[in-house]
Amino acid sequence: MNIQEKILFLRGRGLTQSQICAFTGISQSSVSKIENGEQSDVTYRKGIALDILVSSEQTKNQSDSKLIA
């Protein structure tokens, strides 16, 4: 998953740009630019925070699927 796909995944899970900013430290303007394909990189530390958030949401998704099954 590239950075834009990660942001779009999180937005699809219902997270707002503000929530993504609060967790990752990526500015709201950068989140918006990434979402729109106008920016494709962030600092390493913010990228790691984004990866952790995505992983957390994927884990929630897997847990939700198990509850439904």
N, CA, C and O atoms as a Maestro MAE file, in Angstrom:
{
 s_m_m2io_version
 :::
 2.0.0
}

f_m_ct {
 s_m_title
 :::
 protein
 m_atom[276] {
  # First column is atom index #
  i_m_mmod_type
  r_m_x_coord
  r_m_y_coord
  r_m_z_coord
  i_m_residue_number
  s_m_chain_name
  s_m_pdb_residue_name
  s_m_pdb_atom_name
  i_m_atomic_number
  :::
  1 25 0.845 -1.172 0.000 1 A "MET " " N  " 7
  2 3 0.000 0.000 0.000 1 A "MET " " CA " 6
  3 2 0.896 1.242 0.000 1 A "MET " " C  " 6
  4 15 1.784 1.368 0.843 1 A "MET " " O  " 8
  5 25 0.664 2.155 -0.942 2 A "ASN " " N  " 7
  6 3 1.439 3.400 -0.912 2 A "ASN " " CA " 6
  7 2 0.767 4.388 0.044 2 A "ASN " " C  " 6
  8 15 -0.293 4.100 0.601 2 A "ASN " " O  " 8
  9 25 1.384 5.541 0.227 3 A "ILE " " N  " 7
  10 3 0.896 6.492 1.225 3 A "ILE " " CA " 6
  11 2 -0.517 6.989 0.901 3 A "ILE " " C  " 6
  12 15 -1.333 7.157 1.807 3 A "ILE " " O  " 8
  13 25 -0.805 7.222 -0.355 4 A "GLN " " N  " 7
  14 3 -2.142 7.669 -0.739 4 A "GLN " " CA " 6
  15 2 -3.167 6.575 -0.439 4 A "GLN " " C  " 6
  16 15 -4.245 6.862 0.080 4 A "GLN " " O  " 8
  17 25 -2.841 5.347 -0.759 5 A "GLU " " N  " 7
  18 3 -3.748 4.228 -0.479 5 A "GLU " " CA " 6
  19 2 -4.004 4.090 1.024 5 A "GLU " " C  " 6
  20 15 -5.113 3.754 1.439 5 A "GLU " " O  " 8
  21 25 -2.983 4.346 1.833 6 A "LYS " " N  " 7
  22 3 -3.144 4.273 3.285 6 A "LYS " " CA " 6
  23 2 -4.106 5.339 3.779 6 A "LYS " " C  " 6
  24 15 -4.988 5.054 4.589 6 A "LYS " " O  " 8
  25 25 -3.942 6.568 3.295 7 A "ILE " " N  " 7
  26 3 -4.840 7.649 3.691 7 A "ILE " " CA " 6
  27 2 -6.269 7.338 3.235 7 A "ILE " " C  " 6
  28 15 -7.218 7.501 4.002 7 A "ILE " " O  " 8
  29 25 -6.415 6.895 1.996 8 A "LEU " " N  " 7
  30 3 -7.745 6.571 1.476 8 A "LEU " " CA " 6
  31 2 -8.384 5.418 2.251 8 A "LEU " " C  " 6
  32 15 -9.591 5.425 2.492 8 A "LEU " " O  " 8
  33 25 -7.581 4.431 2.640 9 A "PHE " " N  " 7
  34 3 -8.075 3.326 3.459 9 A "PHE " " CA " 6
  35 2 -8.627 3.850 4.780 9 A "PHE " " C  " 6
  36 15 -9.725 3.481 5.196 9 A "PHE " " O  " 8
  37 25 -7.853 4.714 5.435 10 A "LEU " " N  " 7
  38 3 -8.281 5.264 6.723 10 A "LEU " " CA " 6
  39 2 -9.534 6.119 6.578 10 A "LEU " " C  " 6
  40 15 -10.436 6.055 7.413 10 A "LEU " " O  " 8
  41 25 -9.585 6.910 5.526 11 A "ARG " " N  " 7
  42 3 -10.768 7.742 5.286 11 A "ARG " " CA " 6
  43 2 -11.982 6.850 5.020 11 A "ARG " " C  " 6
  44 15 -13.090 7.158 5.460 11 A "ARG " " O  " 8
  45 25 -11.772 5.750 4.303 12 A "GLY " " N  " 7
  46 3 -12.845 4.805 4.042 12 A "GLY " " CA " 6
  47 2 -13.338 4.108 5.299 12 A "GLY " " C  " 6
  48 15 -14.481 3.655 5.358 12 A "GLY " " O  " 8
  49 25 -12.486 4.025 6.290 13 A "ARG " " N  " 7
  50 3 -12.858 3.429 7.581 13 A "ARG " " CA " 6
  51 2 -13.559 4.442 8.475 13 A "ARG " " C  " 6
  52 15 -13.945 4.124 9.600 13 A "ARG " " O  " 8
  53 25 -13.725 5.684 7.965 14 A "GLY " " N  " 7
  54 3 -14.473 6.694 8.712 14 A "GLY " " CA " 6
  55 2 -13.630 7.688 9.485 14 A "GLY " " C  " 6
  56 15 -14.178 8.557 10.164 14 A "GLY " " O  " 8
  57 25 -12.306 7.583 9.401 15 A "LEU " " N  " 7
  58 3 -11.469 8.544 10.095 15 A "LEU " " CA " 6
  59 2 -11.473 9.873 9.355 15 A "LEU " " C  " 6
  60 15 -11.449 9.903 8.124 15 A "LEU " " O  " 8
  61 25 -11.502 10.957 10.095 16 A "THR " " N  " 7
  62 3 -11.441 12.285 9.494 16 A "THR " " CA " 6
  63 2 -9.981 12.672 9.269 16 A "THR " " C  " 6
  64 15 -9.075 12.054 9.827 16 A "THR " " O  " 8
  65 25 -9.764 13.687 8.456 17 A "GLN " " N  " 7
  66 3 -8.405 14.184 8.270 17 A "GLN " " CA " 6
  67 2 -7.836 14.628 9.612 17 A "GLN " " C  " 6
  68 15 -6.655 14.409 9.881 17 A "GLN " " O  " 8
  69 25 -8.650 15.245 10.451 18 A "SER " " N  " 7
  70 3 -8.194 15.704 11.770 18 A "SER " " CA " 6
  71 2 -7.744 14.545 12.650 18 A "SER " " C  " 6
  72 15 -6.746 14.658 13.361 18 A "SER " " O  " 8
  73 25 -8.471 13.434 12.607 19 A "GLN " " N  " 7
  74 3 -8.086 12.265 13.399 19 A "GLN " " CA " 6
  75 2 -6.763 11.681 12.902 19 A "GLN " " C  " 6
  76 15 -5.915 11.287 13.703 19 A "GLN " " O  " 8
  77 25 -6.590 11.627 11.595 20 A "ILE " " N  " 7
  78 3 -5.333 11.131 11.029 20 A "ILE " " CA " 6
  79 2 -4.189 12.042 11.442 20 A "ILE " " C  " 6
  80 15 -3.109 11.569 11.794 20 A "ILE " " O  " 8
  81 25 -4.423 13.341 11.398 21 A "CYS " " N  " 7
  82 3 -3.404 14.325 11.805 21 A "CYS " " CA " 6
  83 2 -3.014 14.138 13.268 21 A "CYS " " C  " 6
  84 15 -1.833 14.123 13.616 21 A "CYS " " O  " 8
  85 25 -4.031 13.998 14.114 22 A "ALA " " N  " 7
  86 3 -3.774 13.876 15.547 22 A "ALA " " CA " 6
  87 2 -2.925 12.654 15.873 22 A "ALA " " C  " 6
  88 15 -2.055 12.725 16.741 22 A "ALA " " O  " 8
  89 25 -3.159 11.550 15.203 23 A "PHE " " N  " 7
  90 3 -2.413 10.329 15.494 23 A "PHE " " CA " 6
  91 2 -1.024 10.332 14.875 23 A "PHE " " C  " 6
  92 15 -0.064 9.883 15.502 23 A "PHE " " O  " 8
  93 25 -0.908 10.836 13.642 24 A "THR " " N  " 7
  94 3 0.351 10.700 12.907 24 A "THR " " CA " 6
  95 2 1.266 11.915 12.971 24 A "THR " " C  " 6
  96 15 2.477 11.791 12.783 24 A "THR " " O  " 8
  97 25 0.699 13.083 13.233 25 A "GLY " " N  " 7
  98 3 1.497 14.301 13.194 25 A "GLY " " CA " 6
  99 2 1.625 14.877 11.792 25 A "GLY " " C  " 6
  100 15 2.291 15.894 11.598 25 A "GLY " " O  " 8
  101 25 0.997 14.239 10.816 26 A "ILE " " N  " 7
  102 3 0.980 14.760 9.454 26 A "ILE " " CA " 6
  103 2 -0.016 15.920 9.440 26 A "ILE " " C  " 6
  104 15 -1.136 15.776 9.929 26 A "ILE " " O  " 8
  105 25 0.375 17.056 8.890 27 A "SER " " N  " 7
  106 3 -0.512 18.217 8.891 27 A "SER " " CA " 6
  107 2 -1.766 17.940 8.074 27 A "SER " " C  " 6
  108 15 -1.768 17.095 7.178 27 A "SER " " O  " 8
  109 25 -2.833 18.667 8.398 28 A "GLN " " N  " 7
  110 3 -4.091 18.484 7.688 28 A "GLN " " CA " 6
  111 2 -3.924 18.803 6.216 28 A "GLN " " C  " 6
  112 15 -4.494 18.117 5.366 28 A "GLN " " O  " 8
  113 25 -3.156 19.825 5.901 29 A "SER " " N  " 7
  114 3 -2.956 20.171 4.488 29 A "SER " " CA " 6
  115 2 -2.209 19.058 3.759 29 A "SER " " C  " 6
  116 15 -2.496 18.785 2.593 29 A "SER " " O  " 8
  117 25 -1.261 18.416 4.428 30 A "SER " " N  " 7
  118 3 -0.549 17.301 3.801 30 A "SER " " CA " 6
  119 2 -1.448 16.095 3.620 30 A "SER " " C  " 6
  120 15 -1.384 15.426 2.589 30 A "SER " " O  " 8
  121 25 -2.290 15.805 4.611 31 A "VAL " " N  " 7
  122 3 -3.232 14.691 4.475 31 A "VAL " " CA " 6
  123 2 -4.125 14.940 3.266 31 A "VAL " " C  " 6
  124 15 -4.364 14.032 2.470 31 A "VAL " " O  " 8
  125 25 -4.612 16.152 3.128 32 A "SER " " N  " 7
  126 3 -5.464 16.502 1.992 32 A "SER " " CA " 6
  127 2 -4.716 16.349 0.669 32 A "SER " " C  " 6
  128 15 -5.255 15.805 -0.294 32 A "SER " " O  " 8
  129 25 -3.477 16.830 0.627 33 A "LYS " " N  " 7
  130 3 -2.672 16.726 -0.600 33 A "LYS " " CA " 6
  131 2 -2.383 15.269 -0.946 33 A "LYS " " C  " 6
  132 15 -2.438 14.883 -2.113 33 A "LYS " " O  " 8
  133 25 -2.079 14.468 0.060 34 A "ILE " " N  " 7
  134 3 -1.814 13.042 -0.172 34 A "ILE " " CA " 6
  135 2 -3.070 12.376 -0.707 34 A "ILE " " C  " 6
  136 15 -3.021 11.607 -1.667 34 A "ILE " " O  " 8
  137 25 -4.195 12.681 -0.075 35 A "GLU " " N  " 7
  138 3 -5.472 12.090 -0.474 35 A "GLU " " CA " 6
  139 2 -5.797 12.421 -1.937 35 A "GLU " " C  " 6
  140 15 -6.383 11.607 -2.651 35 A "GLU " " O  " 8
  141 25 -5.414 13.610 -2.365 36 A "ASN " " N  " 7
  142 3 -5.704 14.065 -3.729 36 A "ASN " " CA " 6
  143 2 -4.572 13.798 -4.716 36 A "ASN " " C  " 6
  144 15 -4.642 14.233 -5.866 36 A "ASN " " O  " 8
  145 25 -3.530 13.088 -4.282 37 A "GLY " " N  " 7
  146 3 -2.431 12.726 -5.170 37 A "GLY " " CA " 6
  147 2 -1.466 13.855 -5.468 37 A "GLY " " C  " 6
  148 15 -0.702 13.776 -6.431 37 A "GLY " " O  " 8
  149 25 -1.486 14.906 -4.659 38 A "GLU " " N  " 7
  150 3 -0.616 16.058 -4.876 38 A "GLU " " CA " 6
  151 2 0.677 15.982 -4.071 38 A "GLU " " C  " 6
  152 15 1.583 16.789 -4.281 38 A "GLU " " O  " 8
  153 25 0.772 15.038 -3.168 39 A "GLN " " N  " 7
  154 3 1.962 14.837 -2.341 39 A "GLN " " CA " 6
  155 2 2.129 13.345 -2.150 39 A "GLN " " C  " 6
  156 15 1.150 12.615 -1.995 39 A "GLN " " O  " 8
  157 25 3.377 12.893 -2.163 40 A "SER " " N  " 7
  158 3 3.581 11.446 -2.070 40 A "SER " " CA " 6
  159 2 4.604 11.028 -1.020 40 A "SER " " C  " 6
  160 15 5.063 9.886 -1.021 40 A "SER " " O  " 8
  161 25 4.966 11.949 -0.121 41 A "ASP " " N  " 7
  162 3 5.923 11.553 0.906 41 A "ASP " " CA " 6
  163 2 5.698 12.332 2.199 41 A "ASP " " C  " 6
  164 15 5.119 13.418 2.203 41 A "ASP " " O  " 8
  165 25 6.172 11.744 3.292 42 A "VAL " " N  " 7
  166 3 6.181 12.365 4.608 42 A "VAL " " CA " 6
  167 2 7.484 11.948 5.285 42 A "VAL " " C  " 6
  168 15 8.208 11.092 4.777 42 A "VAL " " O  " 8
  169 25 7.778 12.555 6.432 43 A "THR " " N  " 7
  170 3 8.990 12.165 7.141 43 A "THR " " CA " 6
  171 2 8.868 10.719 7.631 43 A "THR " " C  " 6
  172 15 7.769 10.179 7.763 43 A "THR " " O  " 8
  173 25 9.995 10.128 7.889 44 A "TYR " " N  " 7
  174 3 10.040 8.722 8.319 44 A "TYR " " CA " 6
  175 2 9.172 8.492 9.551 44 A "TYR " " C  " 6
  176 15 8.379 7.551 9.581 44 A "TYR " " O  " 8
  177 25 9.313 9.330 10.554 45 A "ARG " " N  " 7
  178 3 8.582 9.158 11.815 45 A "ARG " " CA " 6
  179 2 7.070 9.223 11.591 45 A "ARG " " C  " 6
  180 15 6.319 8.439 12.170 45 A "ARG " " O  " 8
  181 25 6.635 10.151 10.758 46 A "LYS " " N  " 7
  182 3 5.208 10.276 10.475 46 A "LYS " " CA " 6
  183 2 4.720 9.094 9.642 46 A "LYS " " C  " 6
  184 15 3.583 8.648 9.794 46 A "LYS " " O  " 8
  185 25 5.574 8.594 8.771 47 A "GLY " " N  " 7
  186 3 5.234 7.407 7.989 47 A "GLY " " CA " 6
  187 2 5.046 6.189 8.866 47 A "GLY " " C  " 6
  188 15 4.148 5.380 8.634 47 A "GLY " " O  " 8
  189 25 5.896 6.056 9.876 48 A "ILE " " N  " 7
  190 3 5.777 4.941 10.826 48 A "ILE " " CA " 6
  191 2 4.466 5.059 11.591 48 A "ILE " " C  " 6
  192 15 3.763 4.066 11.775 48 A "ILE " " O  " 8
  193 25 4.132 6.276 12.040 49 A "ALA " " N  " 7
  194 3 2.870 6.489 12.762 49 A "ALA " " CA " 6
  195 2 1.678 6.144 11.867 49 A "ALA " " C  " 6
  196 15 0.694 5.570 12.332 49 A "ALA " " O  " 8
  197 25 1.769 6.492 10.596 50 A "LEU " " N  " 7
  198 3 0.700 6.168 9.643 50 A "LEU " " CA " 6
  199 2 0.580 4.651 9.486 50 A "LEU " " C  " 6
  200 15 -0.528 4.117 9.453 50 A "LEU " " O  " 8
  201 25 1.705 3.964 9.389 51 A "ASP " " N  " 7
  202 3 1.694 2.503 9.278 51 A "ASP " " CA " 6
  203 2 1.034 1.859 10.496 51 A "ASP " " C  " 6
  204 15 0.271 0.902 10.361 51 A "ASP " " O  " 8
  205 25 1.329 2.385 11.679 52 A "ILE " " N  " 7
  206 3 0.747 1.843 12.913 52 A "ILE " " CA " 6
  207 2 -0.767 2.041 12.915 52 A "ILE " " C  " 6
  208 15 -1.516 1.140 13.293 52 A "ILE " " O  " 8
  209 25 -1.211 3.226 12.491 53 A "LEU " " N  " 7
  210 3 -2.643 3.506 12.439 53 A "LEU " " CA " 6
  211 2 -3.349 2.593 11.439 53 A "LEU " " C  " 6
  212 15 -4.420 2.064 11.733 53 A "LEU " " O  " 8
  213 25 -2.759 2.408 10.269 54 A "VAL " " N  " 7
  214 3 -3.339 1.520 9.260 54 A "VAL " " CA " 6
  215 2 -3.405 0.090 9.799 54 A "VAL " " C  " 6
  216 15 -4.425 -0.584 9.659 54 A "VAL " " O  " 8
  217 25 -2.331 -0.361 10.404 55 A "SER " " N  " 7
  218 3 -2.296 -1.715 10.965 55 A "SER " " CA " 6
  219 2 -3.380 -1.892 12.026 55 A "SER " " C  " 6
  220 15 -4.043 -2.928 12.080 55 A "SER " " O  " 8
  221 25 -3.552 -0.889 12.855 56 A "SER " " N  " 7
  222 3 -4.585 -0.928 13.892 56 A "SER " " CA " 6
  223 2 -5.980 -1.045 13.275 56 A "SER " " C  " 6
  224 15 -6.812 -1.820 13.746 56 A "SER " " O  " 8
  225 25 -6.224 -0.276 12.232 57 A "GLU " " N  " 7
  226 3 -7.529 -0.319 11.564 57 A "GLU " " CA " 6
  227 2 -7.741 -1.649 10.837 57 A "GLU " " C  " 6
  228 15 -8.861 -2.158 10.793 57 A "GLU " " O  " 8
  229 25 -6.673 -2.211 10.267 58 A "GLN " " N  " 7
  230 3 -6.801 -3.512 9.607 58 A "GLN " " CA " 6
  231 2 -7.123 -4.592 10.631 58 A "GLN " " C  " 6
  232 15 -7.912 -5.495 10.356 58 A "GLN " " O  " 8
  233 25 -6.518 -4.503 11.803 59 A "THR " " N  " 7
  234 3 -6.780 -5.461 12.868 59 A "THR " " CA " 6
  235 2 -8.229 -5.357 13.326 59 A "THR " " C  " 6
  236 15 -8.884 -6.373 13.558 59 A "THR " " O  " 8
  237 25 -8.730 -4.125 13.458 60 A "LYS " " N  " 7
  238 3 -10.139 -3.927 13.823 60 A "LYS " " CA " 6
  239 2 -11.047 -4.538 12.769 60 A "LYS " " C  " 6
  240 15 -12.057 -5.162 13.093 60 A "LYS " " O  " 8
  241 25 -10.682 -4.355 11.505 61 A "ASN " " N  " 7
  242 3 -11.466 -4.885 10.395 61 A "ASN " " CA " 6
  243 2 -11.533 -6.412 10.474 61 A "ASN " " C  " 6
  244 15 -12.594 -7.001 10.267 61 A "ASN " " O  " 8
  245 25 -10.401 -7.048 10.774 62 A "GLN " " N  " 7
  246 3 -10.368 -8.506 10.887 62 A "GLN " " CA " 6
  247 2 -11.203 -8.968 12.074 62 A "GLN " " C  " 6
  248 15 -11.891 -9.985 11.989 62 A "GLN " " O  " 8
  249 25 -11.147 -8.228 13.182 63 A "SER " " N  " 7
  250 3 -11.937 -8.572 14.358 63 A "SER " " CA " 6
  251 2 -13.422 -8.427 14.062 63 A "SER " " C  " 6
  252 15 -14.223 -9.268 14.471 63 A "SER " " O  " 8
  253 25 -13.795 -7.362 13.353 64 A "ASP " " N  " 7
  254 3 -15.193 -7.152 12.993 64 A "ASP " " CA " 6
  255 2 -15.688 -8.288 12.112 64 A "ASP " " C  " 6
  256 15 -16.822 -8.741 12.266 64 A "ASP " " O  " 8
  257 25 -14.854 -8.752 11.194 65 A "SER " " N  " 7
  258 3 -15.238 -9.842 10.292 65 A "SER " " CA " 6
  259 2 -15.490 -11.127 11.059 65 A "SER " " C  " 6
  260 15 -16.404 -11.880 10.725 65 A "SER " " O  " 8
  261 25 -14.688 -11.384 12.086 66 A "LYS " " N  " 7
  262 3 -14.850 -12.598 12.893 66 A "LYS " " CA " 6
  263 2 -16.132 -12.552 13.692 66 A "LYS " " C  " 6
  264 15 -16.766 -13.584 13.908 66 A "LYS " " O  " 8
  265 25 -16.533 -11.341 14.145 67 A "LEU " " N  " 7
  266 3 -17.761 -11.213 14.915 67 A "LEU " " CA " 6
  267 2 -18.989 -11.464 14.052 67 A "LEU " " C  " 6
  268 15 -19.995 -11.995 14.523 67 A "LEU " " O  " 8
  269 25 -18.897 -11.078 12.790 68 A "ILE " " N  " 7
  270 3 -20.021 -11.243 11.865 68 A "ILE " " CA " 6
  271 2 -20.178 -12.692 11.444 68 A "ILE " " C  " 6
  272 15 -21.297 -13.171 11.262 68 A "ILE " " O  " 8
  273 25 -19.052 -13.400 11.286 69 A "ALA " " N  " 7
  274 3 -19.074 -14.783 10.789 69 A "ALA " " CA " 6
  275 2 -19.637 -15.766 11.767 69 A "ALA " " C  " 6
  276 15 -19.711 -16.958 11.470 69 A "ALA " " O  " 8
  :::
 }
 m_bond[275] {
  # First column is bond index #
  i_m_from
  i_m_to
  i_m_order
  :::
  1 1 2 1
  2 2 3 1
  3 3 4 2
  4 3 5 1
  5 5 6 1
  6 6 7 1
  7 7 8 2
  8 7 9 1
  9 9 10 1
  10 10 11 1
  11 11 12 2
  12 11 13 1
  13 13 14 1
  14 14 15 1
  15 15 16 2
  16 15 17 1
  17 17 18 1
  18 18 19 1
  19 19 20 2
  20 19 21 1
  21 21 22 1
  22 22 23 1
  23 23 24 2
  24 23 25 1
  25 25 26 1
  26 26 27 1
  27 27 28 2
  28 27 29 1
  29 29 30 1
  30 30 31 1
  31 31 32 2
  32 31 33 1
  33 33 34 1
  34 34 35 1
  35 35 36 2
  36 35 37 1
  37 37 38 1
  38 38 39 1
  39 39 40 2
  40 39 41 1
  41 41 42 1
  42 42 43 1
  43 43 44 2
  44 43 45 1
  45 45 46 1
  46 46 47 1
  47 47 48 2
  48 47 49 1
  49 49 50 1
  50 50 51 1
  51 51 52 2
  52 51 53 1
  53 53 54 1
  54 54 55 1
  55 55 56 2
  56 55 57 1
  57 57 58 1
  58 58 59 1
  59 59 60 2
  60 59 61 1
  61 61 62 1
  62 62 63 1
  63 63 64 2
  64 63 65 1
  65 65 66 1
  66 66 67 1
  67 67 68 2
  68 67 69 1
  69 69 70 1
  70 70 71 1
  71 71 72 2
  72 71 73 1
  73 73 74 1
  74 74 75 1
  75 75 76 2
  76 75 77 1
  77 77 78 1
  78 78 79 1
  79 79 80 2
  80 79 81 1
  81 81 82 1
  82 82 83 1
  83 83 84 2
  84 83 85 1
  85 85 86 1
  86 86 87 1
  87 87 88 2
  88 87 89 1
  89 89 90 1
  90 90 91 1
  91 91 92 2
  92 91 93 1
  93 93 94 1
  94 94 95 1
  95 95 96 2
  96 95 97 1
  97 97 98 1
  98 98 99 1
  99 99 100 2
  100 99 101 1
  101 101 102 1
  102 102 103 1
  103 103 104 2
  104 103 105 1
  105 105 106 1
  106 106 107 1
  107 107 108 2
  108 107 109 1
  109 109 110 1
  110 110 111 1
  111 111 112 2
  112 111 113 1
  113 113 114 1
  114 114 115 1
  115 115 116 2
  116 115 117 1
  117 117 118 1
  118 118 119 1
  119 119 120 2
  120 119 121 1
  121 121 122 1
  122 122 123 1
  123 123 124 2
  124 123 125 1
  125 125 126 1
  126 126 127 1
  127 127 128 2
  128 127 129 1
  129 129 130 1
  130 130 131 1
  131 131 132 2
  132 131 133 1
  133 133 134 1
  134 134 135 1
  135 135 136 2
  136 135 137 1
  137 137 138 1
  138 138 139 1
  139 139 140 2
  140 139 141 1
  141 141 142 1
  142 142 143 1
  143 143 144 2
  144 143 145 1
  145 145 146 1
  146 146 147 1
  147 147 148 2
  148 147 149 1
  149 149 150 1
  150 150 151 1
  151 151 152 2
  152 151 153 1
  153 153 154 1
  154 154 155 1
  155 155 156 2
  156 155 157 1
  157 157 158 1
  158 158 159 1
  159 159 160 2
  160 159 161 1
  161 161 162 1
  162 162 163 1
  163 163 164 2
  164 163 165 1
  165 165 166 1
  166 166 167 1
  167 167 168 2
  168 167 169 1
  169 169 170 1
  170 170 171 1
  171 171 172 2
  172 171 173 1
  173 173 174 1
  174 174 175 1
  175 175 176 2
  176 175 177 1
  177 177 178 1
  178 178 179 1
  179 179 180 2
  180 179 181 1
  181 181 182 1
  182 182 183 1
  183 183 184 2
  184 183 185 1
  185 185 186 1
  186 186 187 1
  187 187 188 2
  188 187 189 1
  189 189 190 1
  190 190 191 1
  191 191 192 2
  192 191 193 1
  193 193 194 1
  194 194 195 1
  195 195 196 2
  196 195 197 1
  197 197 198 1
  198 198 199 1
  199 199 200 2
  200 199 201 1
  201 201 202 1
  202 202 203 1
  203 203 204 2
  204 203 205 1
  205 205 206 1
  206 206 207 1
  207 207 208 2
  208 207 209 1
  209 209 210 1
  210 210 211 1
  211 211 212 2
  212 211 213 1
  213 213 214 1
  214 214 215 1
  215 215 216 2
  216 215 217 1
  217 217 218 1
  218 218 219 1
  219 219 220 2
  220 219 221 1
  221 221 222 1
  222 222 223 1
  223 223 224 2
  224 223 225 1
  225 225 226 1
  226 226 227 1
  227 227 228 2
  228 227 229 1
  229 229 230 1
  230 230 231 1
  231 231 232 2
  232 231 233 1
  233 233 234 1
  234 234 235 1
  235 235 236 2
  236 235 237 1
  237 237 238 1
  238 238 239 1
  239 239 240 2
  240 239 241 1
  241 241 242 1
  242 242 243 1
  243 243 244 2
  244 243 245 1
  245 245 246 1
  246 246 247 1
  247 247 248 2
  248 247 249 1
  249 249 250 1
  250 250 251 1
  251 251 252 2
  252 251 253 1
  253 253 254 1
  254 254 255 1
  255 255 256 2
  256 255 257 1
  257 257 258 1
  258 258 259 1
  259 259 260 2
  260 259 261 1
  261 261 262 1
  262 262 263 1
  263 263 264 2
  264 263 265 1
  265 265 266 1
  266 266 267 1
  267 267 268 2
  268 267 269 1
  269 269 270 1
  270 270 271 1
  271 271 272 2
  272 271 273 1
  273 273 274 1
  274 274 275 1
  275 275 276 2
  :::
 }
}
